[in-house]
Each structure stands twice: as C-alpha cells, then as structure tokens.
Amino acid sequence: MLGFFPTPLPDEDFRSILYRYHLYAKNKEIENTSIELFGVRTGITTFPRGLDLLFQKLPSQCSLSIEDIIRKHTLLPWFLPFLSGKQQIDILKEIKTGGKNNESNVGKLAGNKFSRNIEVDIKYCGCCISEDINQYGTAYIHREHQFTFIHICRKHSVKLITHCNECGVKLGLSVLDGVCKYGHPFKYSELLIKDHVQFRLYRDLMTLYTFHNKLTSGMIQQRFLENLVANGYISSDGKIRRSNLVQDFLRNFSHDELTSIGLTSEHIIQRNTLERVFWGNSLIINLPLILMLIQFLSESLDNFLNKSIPYSTEIPFGFGPWPCNNKFCPDYNKMVIKRCKRYDNNYRGVTGKFYCETCESEYIKYWSWAKNEIEGTRHVFLSESKRKRIVTLLFSDCLSVKEIAERMFCSIYTVKVVAQSLSDSHKKNDHKEGARVVKKQRYKRESYRTKLEAVIKENPGLSRYQICTKSRTAYTWLKKNDAAWLEERLPISKLSVRLDWNGIDEALSKRVRDVAQKLKESNLNRRVSIYSILQALTDIESGRIKESSQLPKTQKMLQVVAETKEQYQFRHLPALVRQLRTHYGYEEVTIDTILSYRRSYRGINDETKELFSKRLREIQNI
C-alpha cells in the first residue's frame, strides 16, 4: 500500500502525475518508480498500462477511479470514437491489466510517421507554467498541449516549446520544478500568435472530447458517407470520385497549413489514404487528417455530427424473393428464398448470403458499387446440420455415395468431399490415426526382423558390428524400437561379458540422484533438467546413459529427479524475494508482486498460486 499519491490537477497529463509522485517519493530512477507502482521497468509511457495494480496500492482515502484517470488525464477520449467496439474493449483492458509485454496496442494510437498524433517530446506553455506555480505550487504537463499538430496554447495564444531557450536541452519532465535539468529558469515568448488553423483544430478537439462518450465509429463513418454524397464526391453507383476529392481538398488548404500539422500532399494522394479515414478499422488513426477532412466537408465537427444529411441508393440484390442456385434442389431456379443477409464491405461493395430451406444450402453473391450490379457468385455451401446428416448416412446407415447425394439434394462430389474432410479430421484427432501408426510400426518391425534374421542365418559367426554394416537400416531401427528382441538374437557383446550392467545401473542411478540433489542445494539459477544433470556427470557416465539400453533404473531416476517448471519456480522463490527486497525496496513480496515482476510465473494455476503464497509467507515470516 502506498503512503500517498498526488491529487491530479485540472487537465494534468497522467505522466505528470506519475512524475510528481516520483519527485515526492525521492526515488533515484524513474524505473524504480515504475516498478513500485506497476511492477514493471517500462518507465513513464504516453498511455498508462496496468492501472489495476496501481489502484490496488492507492491509499484508502484516495477517491480516484480508473475511469476518471482515463477520461480526465489521458488523451484516449479523443481516439475512442474512431475505434470499433472490440478495439475499445481491448485497449481499455490493456490500460487496466497491462496486456502482453511484447506488444502494446494502445501505443499505436500515438501514430506513425505519416500520422503522428501525440508529440514524442513533451510540450509546455510558459504562461501556463507561471500560472500553475503561483496557483498550485508546481508546474505540470497539460494534456491538451501534447497533440503533435497543436503548436500554440489555446488559453494564452503563445507558442508551445519542448527545449530550454537558454541551453537547448530537451525539457522532458524536469520543468515540473520550474527549471530545466541544468537549472535555467523557464523563459517564454510573450508574442501572441493568431493561427486560424490551430484555433479551428482546438475548437473541434473540444467538441470531440465533449461528445466522445456518445460517438461510435459507425456513426462517424455514416456521417462521412452522407457528407461525401452531399458534396458530390460519391457517384450514384457508390464509387468515390477520389481525384476530385483530393484536388479540392488540397486547393482548400495551403501547403503551409497542411505541413504545419504534419500532413503532406504526397501522403494524401496515395492510394487508400482517404479510404482508411472513411472506412478504416485500424489502430493507426490519422487524427489531424480526419479533423481537416471534416472541416473541408462540413466546416466544423459540430456541424458534421449534428446535421444529418439524407441520401438514397439502390438496395443491393433488390427486395427478393430470390432463386435457389443449387441445380440438385427440387426448387432449382424457383423464387423460394425469402431472406437475404447483407454484409457491408465498405467501398469494396456488399456481400449477400442466400439460404434455401428446401435443400438447406447457401450461396453467396457480391455486389459492386462501382458497377451497380452483381459482380460474382460463390457456389453452394452446405449447412452444418446437412453436413452432419451426410456423415450419419455414410457411417451409420451405410448408404452409397450416390444414394446420399440424391437424398440430400447435392452432388456426388460434395458427399465425397465431406467424407474426405471427416477422414482427414480423424487422422489428426482420434484413435484411427493411432491405429494407422501402429499398423505401420508393426509392418516395419516384421519387415526388419525378417531381414536381420536372414543376414544372421546366411552369415553365421558375424560380430555385432559386421551384422550392422550388412543391414544398417534394419539394425538401427530395431535397436531403437525393438531392443529386447534384437539383444536375444545378436551374439553376446564382449563389453557385456566384462561389465556387470546390473551393478552399474544401481550405482549410476544413485549417482544421478546425488548429483541432482547437489545442483538443487547449490540454488542453480535455472531448472535442474535431465540435460543439466547429464552435464554435471563425467563423460563416461553421461555416455553410458545416452548410449546403453541396459540402464532402466538410471533412466527412471532421471525422470524422477529432474525438476518440472513449477518445482524450479518454487525453489527459486527465496532468491526472488531477496532480489526484490534488496534492489527494489519491497518490504513485503506477495504472489501479485512475483507475477508482475516475472512473466514466467503468470501461467500458474490457482492451486499453485496458493502453494507459492504460503511459501512466500514462510520465507518472510509473515
């Protein structure tokens, strides 16, 4: 439990809240603060990840909620309206739980080189810093200043800066003290800037924030479609007049206006750049381009959202009814299909699915907006219930393929495909595959036995090596898969005569047990596996274990004493506790701390968690 946590200030970026905690906690490095709050070394990131763990540690009197942090202290509200429902769920889950360490979806919202939304370097307004220090006793990062395409302060109309005017060093988080990291006081220009592009962007950003809870990506796509139609950029056949749209857009805004907010004409004229804005479903959101297109089409975001523009278009595939396309159906080409399921593919057109109840088959058609007509048809698909009945008729009723095809209103080829797919599935998943493998193994065994016995019978007196050279494939396979039978038929090994293999097996199994025990007692920093044990033995000992088939006790002992993953994790707990206490200042290490610190522990089940928790309490005398 944390002893304190800073109270967020108005419009304070969450990074600023974390850095103020870092300063008040007097931690040496940002990484230490990150581990203390989130259990990871990621430092302070643009968007928070793993807020659940942080909120478990907050003081009981703290009234903050995760929803408040997201809505009031991150830039996420400006992006949520452009994400699908599933994307929103995934993003919010990552912010709360931390997500996977190898990839951050929420980080993609910052943008890429073509559509940078959030500035890499933290930006400040000098007037805001002066006012904040006077009013709150500290400067802080203002959330609305951090968009890449925003260069002036909405309140004071002065230019935002990222570097110290005195020494040129990057300001970063250090300005929260009122000076750069080299101690130079913060200076700012009092020159007021009148930039109409910036103020229009600010106006639309504020509108977007106000309505972000009520907006959906579907609604925004619908509004784009309405405005494109109203402005004549979509023809009656549904095709975007792309060249006209791009030319008019580039004429409406000057080159300097676009480059000032990170947009280039080269990127805008690229294929699919505008289509991704209108119908895209990506986490890479080009926020400045979206806002400028909205201003171009509707003057402001407020007009864009609140003025619905009616339009009409032809209904793909018509009103029905539609014919059955299955030529084996009794109702072939009859208008018996009463319902069509349509799926919007955005600018690519519409997919229609048609289901015939008579033959229980489905076919798909494609509608092209460009041609305003049906573009193609994919042929008949079987319903799942029909597929199951074919399987029943094949294997239970034992009907012929032809009889099944006639009864199920389908082709003979379709029945054969169902039978083959079932056969392939069985080969992978059920006992028939095992039976096939056993049959193959049995055939090999009999074949190789016969071949080896013929070699021994035709060449009496041969040594083992000579028999092997005359029938190497059979000898090698039998030694690996049928060693007992092979030993009975081969001449006695000279080595077997000299060595007491029973005694060797007994001694070597004890040796394996002792070596494994010593490795575990030495607190080896990796799992004591069979490979680790063999490495610790002498070359002769490990060689005998690898090559000889006469050491059953030793082989069994290896399996018994080798550590499982969970056994190693249990053994390694004291070292982890010591490390977290010594290097990261933890007073009490819980199983949640371990799960946050070590990814390899996150897959353990509830029973193992309880066992590990008990062991942690014993280690710490709790």
C-alpha positions in Angstrom: 0.0 0.0 0.0 1.3 3.4 -1.0 1.6 6.0 1.8 0.4 8.8 -0.6 -0.5 9.6 -4.2 -0.6 13.1 -5.8 -4.0 14.7 -6.3 -4.4 15.2 -10.1 -4.6 18.8 -11.2 -7.0 20.2 -13.9 -6.2 18.7 -17.3 -3.0 17.2 -16.0 -1.4 14.5 -18.2 -1.1 11.2 -16.3 2.6 11.2 -17.0 2.9 14.4 -15.0 1.0 12.8 -12.0 3.4 9.9 -12.0 6.5 12.2 -12.2 5.2 14.3 -9.3 4.9 11.0 -7.3 8.5 10.2 -8.4 9.8 13.5 -7.1 7.9 13.3 -3.8 8.9 9.7 -3.2 12.6 10.7 -3.8 13.3 7.6 -5.9 16.7 7.6 -7.7 15.5 6.4 -11.1 12.2 6.5 -13.0 12.5 2.7 -13.4 12.3 2.4 -9.6 9.1 4.3 -9.5 7.7 2.3 -12.4 8.4 -1.0 -10.5 7.0 0.4 -7.3 3.7 1.5 -9.0 3.2 -1.0 -11.8 5.6 -3.9 -11.1 7.5 -3.3 -14.4 10.5 -1.4 -15.7 8.8 0.4 -18.6 9.3 3.9 -17.2 6.6 6.5 -17.8 4.8 5.8 -21.0 2.4 8.0 -23.1 -0.6 5.9 -22.2 -0.7 4.1 -18.8 -0.8 0.3 -18.7 -1.6 -1.9 -15.7 -3.7 0.6 -13.7 -5.4 -2.2 -11.8 -2.2 -3.0 -9.9 -1.6 0.7 -9.2 -5.2 1.2 -7.8 -4.7 -1.8 -5.5 -1.9 0.1 -3.9 -3.5 3.5 -3.6 -4.3 4.8 -0.1 -7.8 4.0 1.1 -8.7 7.7 1.4 -7.9 8.3 -2.3 -11.1 8.8 -4.3 -9.7 8.4 -7.8 -11.1 5.8 -10.2 -9.6 4.3 -13.3 -12.4 5.8 -15.4 -11.5 9.3 -14.1 -7.9 8.8 -14.9 -8.7 7.7 -18.5 -11.3 10.4 -19.1 -9.6 13.4 -17.4 -5.9 12.7 -17.6 -5.1 10.8 -20.8 -5.6 11.6 -24.5 -7.6 8.3 -25.0 -11.0 10.0 -25.1 -10.1 11.7 -28.4 -9.4 8.4 -30.1 -12.1 6.1 -28.7 -14.8 7.4 -31.1 -12.8 6.1 -34.1 -12.3 2.6 -32.7 -14.6 -0.4 -33.1 -16.3 -1.9 -30.0 -13.8 -4.8 -29.8 -10.9 -2.4 -30.2 -12.2 -0.2 -27.4 -12.6 -3.3 -25.1 -9.0 -4.5 -26.0 -7.5 -1.0 -25.4 -9.3 -0.4 -22.1 -8.3 -4.0 -20.9 -4.7 -3.3 -21.7 -4.7 0.0 -19.8 -6.3 -1.7 -16.8 -4.4 -5.0 -16.8 -1.2 -4.2 -18.7 -1.7 -6.6 -21.6 1.2 -8.5 -23.2 4.7 -7.3 -22.7 5.8 -7.9 -26.2 3.3 -5.6 -27.9 1.2 -2.5 -26.9 -2.0 -1.8 -28.9 -2.7 1.4 -27.0 0.8 2.6 -28.0 -0.2 2.5 -31.7 -2.7 5.4 -31.1 0.3 7.7 -30.8 0.6 7.2 -34.6 3.4 6.6 -37.1 5.5 8.8 -39.4 2.5 9.5 -41.7 0.0 10.3 -39.0 1.7 11.3 -35.7 -0.9 12.2 -33.2 1.0 12.6 -29.9 4.3 14.5 -29.7 7.3 12.5 -28.7 8.8 15.5 -26.8 6.7 16.9 -24.0 5.4 20.4 -24.8 4.8 23.3 -22.4 3.3 26.8 -22.4 5.4 29.3 -20.4 2.3 31.3 -19.3 0.7 28.1 -18.0 3.8 27.1 -16.1 3.9 30.5 -14.4 0.2 30.4 -13.5 0.4 26.8 -12.3 3.4 27.5 -9.9 1.5 30.6 -8.5 -1.8 28.7 -8.1 -0.8 25.1 -7.3 2.9 25.5 -6.2 4.1 23.3 -9.0 4.2 23.2 -12.8 2.7 20.3 -14.6 2.1 18.8 -18.1 -1.1 20.0 -19.7 -2.8 17.2 -21.6 -4.2 19.2 -24.5 -0.8 20.6 -25.4 0.6 17.2 -26.3 -1.0 16.7 -29.7 1.7 16.8 -32.4 -0.4 19.1 -34.6 -1.1 21.6 -31.8 1.7 24.3 -31.6 0.1 27.1 -29.5 -1.7 27.4 -26.2 -5.4 27.8 -26.6 -5.7 29.9 -23.4 -2.7 32.2 -23.9 -2.1 32.1 -27.7 1.7 31.7 -27.2 3.9 29.1 -28.9 4.5 25.8 -27.1 8.1 24.8 -26.6 9.9 21.5 -26.0 13.5 22.7 -25.3 15.2 25.2 -23.0 15.7 28.6 -24.5 18.9 29.0 -22.6 20.9 25.8 -23.3 18.8 24.0 -25.8 18.4 20.9 -23.7 15.1 18.9 -24.0 12.8 19.9 -21.2 11.2 16.5 -20.7 9.7 16.1 -17.3 12.2 18.4 -15.5 10.1 21.6 -15.9 7.8 20.4 -13.1 10.5 22.1 -10.9 10.1 25.3 -12.9 13.6 25.0 -14.4 15.4 22.8 -17.0 17.6 20.0 -15.8 20.6 22.3 -15.8 18.8 24.8 -13.6 17.9 27.5 -16.2 14.7 29.4 -15.4 11.9 28.8 -17.8 11.6 31.7 -20.4 8.9 32.1 -22.9 7.9 34.4 -25.6 5.0 36.8 -24.9 4.4 37.2 -28.7 0.7 36.4 -29.3 0.1 34.1 -32.3 -3.1 34.3 -34.4 -3.3 31.0 -36.2 -6.8 30.2 -37.6 -5.9 26.6 -38.4 -4.8 26.0 -34.8 -7.9 27.5 -33.3 -10.2 25.6 -35.6 -8.4 22.4 -34.6 -8.7 23.3 -30.9 -12.5 24.0 -31.4 -13.0 20.6 -33.0 -10.9 18.8 -30.4 -13.0 20.3 -27.6 -16.2 19.2 -29.5 -14.7 15.7 -29.9 -13.9 15.5 -26.2 -17.4 16.7 -25.2 -19.2 14.1 -27.3 -16.7 11.2 -27.2 -18.9 9.0 -24.9 -21.8 9.3 -27.4 -19.9 8.7 -30.6 -19.2 5.4 -32.4 -17.0 4.6 -35.4 -20.2 3.5 -37.3 -21.8 6.9 -36.7 -18.7 8.8 -37.9 -18.5 6.6 -41.0 -22.2 7.2 -41.7 -21.7 11.0 -41.4 -18.7 10.8 -43.8 -20.8 8.9 -46.3 -23.6 11.5 -46.0 -21.3 14.5 -46.5 -19.4 12.9 -49.3 -22.7 12.3 -51.1 -24.0 15.8 -50.4 -20.8 17.4 -51.7 -20.8 15.3 -54.9 -17.8 13.1 -54.1 -19.7 9.8 -54.3 -21.5 8.9 -57.5 -24.9 7.3 -57.7 -23.2 3.9 -58.2 -21.4 4.3 -54.8 -18.0 5.0 -56.2 -15.8 7.7 -54.6 -14.7 10.4 -57.0 -11.3 10.3 -55.5 -9.3 12.5 -57.8 -11.9 15.3 -57.4 -12.0 15.0 -53.7 -8.2 15.1 -53.4 -7.8 18.0 -55.7 -10.5 20.1 -54.0 -9.1 19.3 -50.5 -5.6 20.3 -51.5 -6.9 23.5 -53.1 -8.9 24.4 -49.9 -5.8 24.3 -47.6 -2.5 25.8 -48.4 0.7 23.8 -48.5 2.0 25.6 -45.3 -1.2 24.9 -43.4 -1.0 21.2 -44.1 2.7 20.8 -43.4 2.3 22.8 -40.1 0.2 20.0 -38.7 2.3 17.1 -40.2 0.3 16.4 -43.4 1.8 16.2 -46.8 0.2 16.2 -50.2 2.3 13.2 -51.2 0.7 11.1 -48.5 -2.8 12.4 -49.1 -2.8 11.5 -52.8 -1.5 8.0 -52.0 -3.9 5.1 -52.7 -6.2 4.3 -49.8 -5.1 7.2 -47.6 -8.6 8.8 -47.6 -10.4 5.4 -47.7 -8.7 4.5 -44.4 -10.2 7.7 -42.9 -13.7 7.0 -44.2 -13.9 3.2 -43.6 -10.7 2.2 -41.9 -10.7 -0.2 -38.9 -7.1 0.3 -37.8 -5.5 1.4 -34.6 -3.3 3.8 -36.6 -5.6 6.9 -36.6 -4.7 10.0 -38.6 -6.4 12.5 -36.3 -5.2 15.7 -38.0 -6.3 14.4 -41.4 -9.7 13.4 -40.0 -10.3 16.8 -38.5 -9.2 18.7 -41.6 -11.4 16.5 -43.8 -14.3 17.2 -41.5 -13.7 20.9 -41.7 -13.4 20.7 -45.5 -16.7 18.8 -45.9 -18.8 20.4 -43.1 -16.8 23.4 -41.8 -16.8 22.1 -38.2 -17.1 18.9 -36.2 -20.2 20.3 -34.6 -21.9 20.6 -38.0 -20.6 17.3 -39.1 -22.1 15.5 -36.1 -25.4 17.3 -35.6 -26.5 17.8 -39.2 -27.8 14.6 -40.7 -28.0 14.6 -44.5 -30.5 12.1 -46.0 -29.5 10.3 -49.2 -30.7 7.4 -51.2 -29.1 4.5 -53.0 -30.1 1.3 -54.7 -30.6 -1.7 -52.4 -28.1 -4.4 -53.4 -29.7 -7.6 -54.7 -33.1 -5.9 -54.6 -36.1 -6.9 -52.4 -36.5 -10.6 -53.4 -37.6 -13.3 -53.4 -34.5 -14.9 -54.9 -34.0 -18.2 -56.8 -32.2 -21.3 -55.4 -28.9 -21.8 -57.3 -28.5 -25.4 -56.3 -29.2 -27.4 -59.5 -29.8 -30.6 -57.5 -32.6 -28.9 -55.4 -36.2 -29.6 -56.4 -36.8 -25.8 -56.3 -33.8 -25.0 -58.5 -34.3 -21.6 -60.2 -37.6 -21.1 -58.3 -38.1 -17.9 -56.4 -38.2 -19.7 -53.0 -35.6 -17.7 -50.9 -37.4 -15.1 -48.9 -34.5 -13.6 -47.0 -31.1 -12.1 -47.9 -28.4 -11.3 -45.3 -26.3 -8.4 -46.5 -22.8 -7.6 -45.2 -21.2 -4.1 -45.9 -17.6 -4.3 -47.3 -17.3 -0.6 -47.3 -16.0 0.8 -50.6 -15.4 -2.8 -51.9 -19.2 -3.4 -52.1 -21.7 -5.7 -50.4 -21.8 -9.5 -49.8 -25.2 -11.2 -49.9 -25.9 -14.6 -48.4 -28.9 -16.6 -49.6 -30.2 -19.7 -47.8 -32.7 -22.3 -49.3 -34.8 -24.1 -46.8 -35.7 -26.9 -49.2 -32.1 -28.2 -49.8 -30.5 -26.5 -46.8 -27.8 -24.9 -48.9 -26.4 -21.5 -49.0 -24.7 -19.4 -51.8 -23.0 -16.0 -51.8 -23.2 -13.2 -54.2 -21.1 -10.0 -54.4 -22.5 -6.5 -55.3 -20.1 -3.9 -56.7 -20.9 -0.2 -56.0 -18.7 0.8 -59.0 -20.7 -1.3 -61.5 -24.0 -1.1 -59.5 -24.6 -4.7 -60.3 -23.9 -8.3 -59.1 -20.3 -9.0 -59.7 -19.9 -12.6 -59.0 -21.3 -15.7 -57.2 -19.7 -18.3 -55.0 -21.4 -21.6 -55.3 -23.4 -23.7 -52.9 -22.3 -24.3 -49.3 -23.7 -27.0 -47.0 -25.3 -26.1 -43.7 -23.7 -27.7 -40.7 -26.9 -29.7 -40.0 -26.9 -31.1 -43.5 -23.2 -32.0 -43.2 -23.9 -33.9 -40.1 -26.7 -35.9 -41.7 -24.4 -36.8 -44.6 -21.9 -38.2 -42.1 -24.7 -40.2 -40.4 -25.8 -41.6 -43.7 -22.2 -42.5 -44.6 -21.2 -44.3 -41.4 -24.4 -45.3 -39.6 -26.8 -46.1 -42.4 -24.0 -47.2 -44.7 -25.7 -45.8 -47.8 -23.8 -45.4 -51.1 -22.4 -42.0 -52.1 -24.9 -41.8 -55.0 -27.9 -42.6 -52.7 -26.8 -40.0 -50.2 -26.4 -37.3 -52.9 -29.9 -38.0 -54.2 -31.4 -37.9 -50.7 -29.6 -34.7 -49.7 -30.0 -32.8 -52.9 -26.3 -32.4 -53.6 -23.7 -33.7 -56.0 -21.7 -37.0 -55.6 -18.6 -34.8 -55.4 -20.0 -32.9 -52.4 -20.6 -36.2 -50.5 -17.1 -37.3 -51.3 -15.6 -34.0 -50.0 -17.5 -34.4 -46.7 -16.2 -38.0 -46.3 -12.7 -36.9 -47.1 -12.7 -34.0 -44.7 -14.0 -36.3 -42.0 -11.3 -38.8 -42.7 -8.6 -36.1 -42.6 -10.0 -34.9 -39.3 -9.9 -38.4 -37.8 -6.3 -38.8 -39.0 -5.4 -35.8 -36.9 -7.7 -36.2 -33.9 -8.9 -39.7 -33.0 -7.8 -43.2 -32.4 -7.9 -44.1 -36.1 -4.6 -42.2 -36.5 -3.1 -44.2 -33.7 -4.3 -47.4 -35.3 -2.7 -46.4 -38.6 0.6 -45.6 -36.9 0.5 -48.9 -35.0 -0.1 -50.8 -38.2 2.8 -49.1 -39.9 5.1 -49.7 -37.0 4.0 -53.4 -36.9 4.8 -53.7 -40.6 8.2 -52.2 -40.2 9.0 -54.4 -37.2 8.2 -57.6 -39.1 10.0 -56.5 -42.2 13.2 -55.5 -40.4 13.1 -58.6 -38.1 12.9 -60.9 -41.2 15.7 -59.0 -42.9 18.0 -59.2 -39.9 17.3 -62.8 -39.2 18.2 -63.6 -42.9 21.5 -61.8 -42.5 22.4 -63.7 -39.3 21.3 -67.1 -40.8 23.2 -66.6 -44.1 26.4 -65.3 -42.3 26.9 -67.3 -39.0 29.7 -66.1 -36.8 29.5 -62.4 -37.7 30.1 -59.9 -34.9 27.6 -57.2 -34.0 29.4 -54.6 -36.0 29.5 -56.8 -39.1 25.8 -57.5 -38.8 25.1 -53.8 -38.5 27.2 -53.0 -41.6 25.3 -55.6 -43.7 21.9 -54.4 -42.6 22.4 -50.9 -41.2 18.8 -49.5 -41.6 17.1 -52.6 -40.0 19.7 -52.8 -37.2 19.4 -49.1 -36.3 15.6 -49.2 -36.3 15.4 -52.4 -34.2 18.0 -51.1 -31.7 15.8 -48.0 -31.1 12.3 -49.6 -31.3 12.8 -53.3 -30.5 15.9 -53.6 -28.4 14.9 -56.6 -26.3 14.2 -58.8 -29.4 17.4 -57.6 -31.0 19.5 -58.4 -27.9 18.2 -62.0 -27.9 19.3 -62.7 -31.5 22.7 -60.9 -31.6 25.9 -62.5 -30.4 26.9 -61.7 -26.9 28.7 -58.4 -26.6 32.3 -58.5 -25.4 31.6 -55.5 -23.3 28.6 -57.2 -21.7 30.8 -60.1 -20.7 33.3 -57.8 -18.9 30.7 -55.4 -17.3 28.1 -56.0 -14.6 25.4 -53.9 -16.0 23.0 -54.5 -13.1 25.7 -53.2 -10.7 26.5 -50.3 -13.0 22.8 -49.4 -13.3 22.4 -49.5 -9.5 25.4 -47.3 -8.8 24.7 -44.9 -11.7 21.1 -44.3 -10.5 22.3 -43.4 -7.1 24.9 -41.1 -8.7 22.2 -39.3 -10.7 20.1 -38.8 -7.6 23.1 -37.3 -5.6 24.1 -35.0 -8.5 20.6 -33.7 -8.9 20.3 -33.1 -5.1 23.6 -31.1 -5.1 22.5 -29.0 -8.1 19.3 -28.1 -6.3 21.1 -27.3 -3.0 23.5 -25.0 -4.9 20.5 -22.9 -5.8 21.2 -23.3 -9.6 19.6 -20.3 -11.3 18.0 -22.5 -13.9 15.8 -25.6 -13.9 17.6 -28.8 -13.0 16.7 -30.7 -16.1 17.9 -34.0 -17.5 20.3 -32.1 -19.6 21.7 -30.2 -16.6 22.2 -33.5 -14.7 24.0 -35.2 -17.6 26.3 -32.1 -17.9 27.3 -32.5 -14.3 28.2 -36.2 -14.7 31.5 -37.4 -16.1 31.8 -38.1 -19.8 31.9 -41.8 -19.2 28.8 -41.7 -17.0 26.8 -39.5 -19.4 27.9 -41.5 -22.4 26.7 -44.8 -20.8 23.3 -43.2 -20.1 22.9 -41.9 -23.6 24.1 -45.0 -25.4 23.2 -48.0 -23.3 19.8 -49.7 -23.3 20.7 -51.7 -20.1 20.2 -49.0 -17.5 16.5 -49.0 -16.7 16.9 -47.8 -13.1 19.1 -44.9 -14.1 16.6 -43.8 -16.8 13.8 -43.9 -14.3 15.8 -42.0 -11.8 16.5 -39.2 -14.3 12.8 -38.8 -14.9 12.1 -38.7 -11.1 14.8 -36.2 -10.0 14.6 -33.7 -13.0 12.7 -30.6 -11.9 9.4 -29.5 -13.5 8.9 -25.9 -14.3 6.7 -25.4 -11.2 9.3 -27.2 -8.9 12.0 -24.8 -10.2 9.8 -21.7 -9.7 9.0 -22.9 -6.1 12.7 -23.4 -5.4 13.6 -20.0 -6.8 11.2 -18.0 -4.7 13.7 -17.2 -1.9 16.1 -15.7 -4.4 13.3 -13.6 -6.0 12.2 -12.3 -2.6 15.8 -11.4 -1.7 16.3 -9.6 -5.1 13.0 -7.6 -4.8 13.8 -6.6 -1.2 17.5 -5.7 -1.8 17.3 -3.9 -5.1 13.8 -2.6 -5.4 12.9 -1.8 -1.8 9.9 -4.1 -1.3 9.1 -4.7 2.3 6.5 -7.4 1.6 6.6 -9.6 -1.5 3.3 -11.1 -2.5 2.3 -13.5 -5.3 1.0 -10.5 -7.2 4.4 -8.9 -7.0 6.0 -12.0 -8.3 3.5 -12.2 -11.2 4.2 -8.6 -12.1 7.9 -8.9 -11.9 8.4 -12.3 -13.6 6.4 -13.1 -16.7 7.4 -16.8 -16.5 5.2 -17.1 -13.3 2.0 -15.8 -14.9 0.8 -19.1 -16.3 0.5 -20.9 -13.0 -2.9 -22.2 -11.9 -4.8 -21.2 -8.7 -3.7 -24.2 -6.7 -0.1 -23.4 -7.5 -0.6 -19.7 -6.6 -1.9 -20.7 -3.2 1.1 -23.0 -2.6 3.5 -20.3 -3.7 1.7 -17.7 -1.5 2.1 -20.0 1.5 5.8 -20.4 0.7 6.3 -16.6 0.4 4.7 -16.1 3.9 7.1 -18.7 5.3 10.2 -17.1 3.7 9.2 -13.6 5.1 8.0 -15.0 8.5 4.6 -13.5 8.0 
